[in-house]
Amino acid sequence: MFVLVGALLFGGAVDDSVLVGIPSPGPATEWALPLVTFLADALGVLVAGITVTAAFLLPGDGPSVAAHGWLLLRRATWLAAGWAVAALALVVLTVSDVLAVPVGNLSTHAVFSFAFSIGQGQSLVLQAGLALVVVVLSRSGVSRGLAFATAAVASAALLPPAFTGHAASAGNHQIAVTSLALHVLAASLWIGGLVGLLVVRRVRRFPETASRYSRLALACFVATGVSGVANAAVRLGGLSPLWTSRYGVLVLLKVLALVVVGLIGARHRTRTLPALADGRPGAFLRLAVGELVVLGAAIGLAVALSRSPTPEAVVEPDPLVELLGFGMPAPATASRMLGQPLPDMFFLTTAVAGIGFYLAGVARLRRAGHAWPVSRTASWVGGLLVLAAITGLGVVRYSYVLFSVHMVQHMVLSMVVPILLVGGAPVTLALRALRRPSDPQVRGAREWLLIALHSRYLRFLSHPVVALGIYVASLYGLYFSGLLGTLMRYHLGHLAMLIHFVLAGYLLFWVLIGVDPGRRRVHPALLTLVHFLAMVSHAFFGFVLLQATTVIGVDWYGAVHPAWASSMMADQRLGAGLAWAFGELPAAVIMLLLVRQWIRSDEREQARLDRAADRADASGEEDDLARYNAFLAAAAKDREL
C-alpha cells in the first residue's frame, strides 16, 4: 500500500491542486479510485490463485477435492463476494473520475449509462457478474470438475478490464491489449497460487504440491516478463522515456521487482524444494512471505502505472487509429503484405508455445527410445507457422480494411491451418509424452486430457453432423447476420472470431481425417458424404456472396475502406470469388485422404473375413461368410424355380 501511494504521487496520478477552469472530481475520488482498484486487483488475484490451487495443485479424494481444497473453495466464496463489491464500486468511482463530478453529486442515470453503454463500465459489470458466479460455484459442491469450472471462471473474470482503458485506446492495440491480458492472467496465477500454497502448507505431501506450483510459477514468470516488456514498449514508444519520464521510472521499478522475485523463485527451486523434501518447512515460509511482499509492491506499481499519464507524444486524435490500432496502410503490394508485421500477442504466444511444447514432447519420446513420425512434426510446426504468419504479417493490416483480404485470412485459418494441425496428431503425442503424477490422487495435464477425451461433450461435438453444422452455421451466420461489423469493431470480438475460425475448422477436419483418440469411429463412406456436404455448402456460400447486392459489414468497412482501393462492392465480389476458389485444393486433398481411408477400411475388413474363413476351414466349421454365400445361392436357386 505504501508503494502504491508513493508511486501515485511520483507518477502524477493524484494531483490535489485545483486549476481554474479544469473540473475535478475531488480528492476523495482521486484517492479512492486507485485504492479500490488495488483492492479489487488483490482480491481477484487471491480468488484466481486459490481456486487454481484447489483444482490443479492439491491431491484429491477420489472424484472430490480433499479437505484443504474444500477449505480453499470456501475462502474463495467470501473473497469473490468482496471482489464483486469492489468492481461495482469502481463503476461509480470511474464515472465520478470521467465526469469530474464528486460521487455524492452523481445521478443514477449517469452511473447506469456508463455501466451498460460504455466499454469500460461494461467490463467492470461483467467482472462483478463473473465474481458472483464464482461465489455460487464455490458453494455448489466439492467435485473436481466443479473446482475446475470455478477456477476457469475466476481466471476469466480477471480479463475484462484488460480489454478497455489505456491498452484498448493505444496505438497497436493488437499487442497492447493481448499482452496486458496475458500479463494480468500470468501474474495473478503466480501470486495467488503462492498465497494458496501458504494456506495449505500443512497438506499431505506438501513438497510435491510445492514442486508442481514451482513449475507453474516458472511459466508465469516467463509469461509475465515477456508480456510486460511488450506492453511497456507500446506505452513508452522507445527506450529514452525509461529514464526521461516518471512513467518510465515506475516501469523500471516494476522490472526490478520482477528480477528480485525471479531470484527468489530460483532460490525456491534450488534450496527450498530440497529442504521441504527433507522435512524442513520453515525455509519455505520465510522465503514465500518475502516473495509476496515484493509481488504486492509490484501490484501497487501496476495500479499506479494504470493511473499515470504515459509519455506518448501528444498528437491530433485520429479516429482511424483508434479503430484499427494503426494508420491506413498504403496500397497493397506483395512486399507490404509479407512485410510490415503487426503481430498479435495471443497468436504469437500460441505459435511459440505450441511449437516448443510439441518439440519437447518429441524429444522426450526419443530419449525414451520411441519413434515419432517426422511428417507429423512437420505438419504441426507448419500449421503453427502459417497461423503466426496469417495473423502477424502485413496481411493483417489489409484484412482489417479490405473484405477480400479478410476472406483470404478466414479461408487460411479455417482450412489450411486446421488440416496441418490435425496432421500433427497432438493429442496422441501428449498422451505418450506427458508423465503421470507420482501421487495417484493428483490430476496432471494427462489426466485432465483423458477426462476431456472421454467426456460426453466431446462425444457430442465429434459427431460428424454436429461438426459439419458448427462449421457451416458459423460461415453463414457470420456474414449474413450483420455480426461481422460488430466483431471487427472490438479487439476482443475480432480475436474471438479468428479463434473460432481455427477451432471450427479443426473440429471438422479432426472428425474427418484425424488419428487422435476421442473422436467417433465412423465409416469412411459417411465421412466422405459429410465432406461432400461441406464442399457443397462452401461453394454455395461463395455463390450467394457473389450474387449479393448489399455490402457485408458496411458499418465497419464503410468507416475504414481505403480511398485507393476499388469500391466496397467490387472488393466484396473479389472476396466471394476467392472464397469460392480457395477451398478447392484443400477439399480435394481431404477427399483423396477419405477415399484412401475407405479403401484401406475395405481391405482390412476383407482381410478379417479371409482370416475368419481360414480359421473355419482349419477347424472344419462353417464361417459367417460361407453361410451368407450359401444363403445367396439358395435364394438365387429359388428364383430360378
Protein Blocks (a to p, Z undefined) as FASTA:
>chain_A
ZZmmmmmmmnopacfbdcehiacebjklmmmmmmmmmmmmmmmmmmmmmmmmmmmmpcce
hjbccfklmmmmmmmmmmmmmmmmmmmmmmmmmmmmmnopafklpcfklmmmmmmmgfkl
mmmmmmmmmmmmmmmmmmnbccfklmmmmmmmmmmmmmmmmmgcjllmpghklmmmmmmm
mmmmmmmmmmmmmmmmmmmmmgghklmmmmmmmmmmmmmmmmmmmmmmmmmmmmnopakl
mmmcfklmmmmmmmmmmmmmmmmmmmmmmmmmmmmmnopaklmmmmmmmmmmmmmmmmmm
mmmmmmpccfbdcddddfklmmnopacdddddfklmmgopacdfklmmmmmmmmmmmmmm
mmmmmmnopacdfklmmmmmmmmmmmmmmmmmmklmmmmmmmklmmmmmmmmmmmmmmmm
mmnommlmmmmmpccdfblkbccfklmmmmmmmpmklmmmmpmklmmmmmmmmmmmmmmn
opmmmmmmpmklmmmmmmmmmmmmmmmmmmmmpcbehiacddfklmmmmmmmmmmmmmmm
mmmmmmpcbdehklmmmmmocfkbccfklmmmmmmmmmmmmmmmmmmmmmmmmmmmmmmm
mmmmmmmmmmmmmmmmmnopacfklmmmmmmmmmmmmmmZZ
